[in-house]
């Protein structure tokens, strides 16, 4: 199932259930088929931008340098 980078990031972090480095998030999103490098040019830039935006919005948590986790439900 193809997703936009924001959806893919959230899906990967929720599935993982643990904090992941952004490179692992990107790798898992590509391996799961959430992102297609032929449809999303410069996957790296899009994944990093999605992670930063989602962390600013509080949708995910930044737990260390380059490491993110799914936000806990209220």
C-alpha positions, 0 to 999 in steps of 0.5 A: 500500500503506497502512502505519503511520507508522513503516513509512512513514518507514522505507520513504521513507528507504530508498527515498531513499538520502539524508538527508531533512527530515521535511517531505519524508519526510511528503510522499513518504509521502503521495504514495506512498500509504503514508499516507492522511490520511483514515485517519491523523488528524494525519499531521504529528504521527504522522510526527514521533513516528515519526521521533523514536521510530525515531531513539531506537531507532537504526532511523534516524539523525538527521543534522541539525535535522529531517533523518533518514536510513536507518540503515546495515545492520550 
